């Protein structure tokens, strides 16, 4: 696994951890864009994997 991929995973975990520390109203507000970002990252990862496989 490339170094930047593991770094990205660590950053994602830090973001998730920070979101859960925040108060509930703020957490609910931040979770909506975060979910779409996460879906975007998932599709990006799939595209990267497809490029690597080909």
Backbone as a ProteinNet text record, in pm:
[ID]
protein_1_A
[PRIMARY]
XXXXXXXXXXXXXXXXXXXXXXXXXXXXXXXXXXXXXXXXXXXXXXXXXXXXXX
[TERTIARY]
85.3	0	88.1	62.5	143.1	130.2	230.8	234.6	120	85.7	-20	-156.2	-175.5	-303.6	-321.1	-214.8	-221.8	-238.9	-174.3	-188.4	-333	-394.2	-533.9	-626.7	-598.7	-679.5	-669.4	-547.5	-525.9	-601.7	-595.6	-665.7	-816.7	-869.1	-1012.6	-1054.3	-971.7	-1003.5	-1000.9	-905.6	-898.1	-1023.6	-1069.3	-1189.4	-1311.1	-1323.9	-1436.8	-1433.2	-1312.4	-1295.4	-1335.6	-1291.1	-1325.8	-1476.4	-1538.7	-1683.2	-1760.4	-1712.3	-1784.6	-1762.8	-1653.5	-1629.2	-1721.7	-1750.8	-1833.4	-1971.8	-2039.3	-2177.3	-2270.8	-2380.6	-2471.5	-2528	-2576.1	-2630.6	-2525.7	-2404.5	-2295.2	-2257.3	-2259.8	-2226.5	-2327.3	-2453.9	-2558	-2541.2	-2503.2	-2484.6	-2362.5	-2256.5	-2133.5	-2140.6	-2229.4	-2238.1	-2296.2	-2381.6	-2447	-2345.9	-2264.9	-2163.5	-2056.1	-2026.3	-1923.8	-1963.2	-2093.4	-2141.7	-2120.8	-2150.5	-2132.3	-1983.4	-1899.3	-1754.4	-1706.2	-1759.5	-1718.8	-1759.7	-1878.9	-1924.3	-1833	-1795.6	-1703.3	-1568.1	-1517.5	-1389.8	-1399	-1511.8	-1529.5	-1526.5	-1595.4	-1595.4	-1457	-1388.1	-1252.3	-1158.8	-1171.2	-1089	-1117	-1244.5	-1280.3	-1218.4	-1222.9	-1164.2	-1013.6	-948	-803.8	-769.2	-848.6	-824.4	-841.3	-942.3	-965.1	-848.8	-795.7	-680.9	-557.8	-539.6	-424.3	-435.7	-558.9	-580.2	-554.9	-598.9	-586.4	-441.9
-120.6	0	124.7	218.3	342	422.3	503.3	578.1	679.1	743.9	846.3	784.2	658.2	591.7	571.3	523.3	502.9	636.5	740	874.6	922	896.5	934.4	863	735.3	657.8	717.3	753.4	813.1	945.3	1028.2	1157.2	1135.4	1037.2	1006.4	964.6	879.6	836.1	953.6	1045.3	1164.7	1250.3	1266.9	1346.5	1282.2	1149.9	1078	1093.3	1078.1	1088.8	1227.5	1331.9	1470.2	1493.3	1436.3	1453.1	1393.4	1279.7	1215.4	1286.6	1364	1440.4	1562.8	1621	1741.6	1716.5	1825.3	1813	1759.9	1701.1	1634.1	1723.3	1845.4	1927.2	1956	1989.4	2018.1	1891.9	1779.9	1652.2	1617.4	1641.2	1613.9	1703.6	1829.3	1924.2	1888	1841.9	1810.6	1674.1	1587.5	1452.3	1450.4	1546.8	1548.2	1570.8	1678	1692.8	1584.9	1540.2	1437.9	1308.1	1276.1	1153.5	1160.3	1274.5	1288.8	1286.5	1344.6	1340.3	1195.8	1120.9	981.2	898.3	925.2	855.7	891.9	1019.8	1065.1	997.2	984.7	916.7	769.6	706.8	565.4	544.2	630.6	618.6	649.6	746.8	781	662.4	596.1	478.6	366.5	346.1	243.2	275.1	403.3	444.1	421.9	455.9	435.1	286.9	203	58.7	4.3	52.1	7.7	48.7	169.4	216.5	130.4	93.8	11.7	-129.7	-183.1	-319.5	-327.2	-228.5	-230.7	-215.1
0	0	0	-91.3	-95.1	33.9	60.2	185.8	194.4	81.4	84.7	113.7	78	105.1	254.9	321	466.4	538	486.1	542.8	531	415	391.4	489	514.9	609.6	749.8	790.6	922.9	934.5	830.2	830.2	841.2	766.6	772.4	913	976.8	1113	1210	1191.9	1277.6	1262.1	1136	1109.9	1176.6	1161.5	1222.8	1374.2	1432.1	1576.7	1626.1	1553.6	1590.8	1581.1	1478	1460.8	1577.5	1630.8	1740.1	1873.1	1883.1	2006.6	2013.3	1896	1892.1	1951.5	1998.6	2047.6	1938.6	1981.7	1887.8	1776.7	1804.9	1694.5	1588.1	1633.6	1541.2	1464.8	1534.6	1472.1	1362.8	1390.8	1291.7	1169.3	1193	1083.2	998.9	1064.6	991.3	923.8	971.5	917.1	775.9	742.6	611.4	498	501.4	395.5	404.2	526.8	545.9	477.1	481	416.8	266	205.5	61	24.7	111.1	88.9	94.9	191.4	208	85.7	31.7	-89	-206.4	-213.8	-318	-306.9	-184.4	-161.7	-200.4	-169.7	-202.7	-353.6	-428.5	-574.5	-630.6	-569.7	-611.6	-591.3	-476.5	-447.5	-547.2	-582.1	-680	-815.5	-854.3	-981.7	-982.1	-868.8	-856.9	-866.4	-799.5	-802.7	-944.4	-1015.4	-1152.8	-1242.5	-1220.5	-1298.4	-1269.5	-1142.9	-1104.9	-1161.2	-1163.6	-1212.6	-1362.6	-1437	-1583.3	-1629.4
[MASK]
++++++++++++++++++++++++++++++++++++++++++++++++++++++

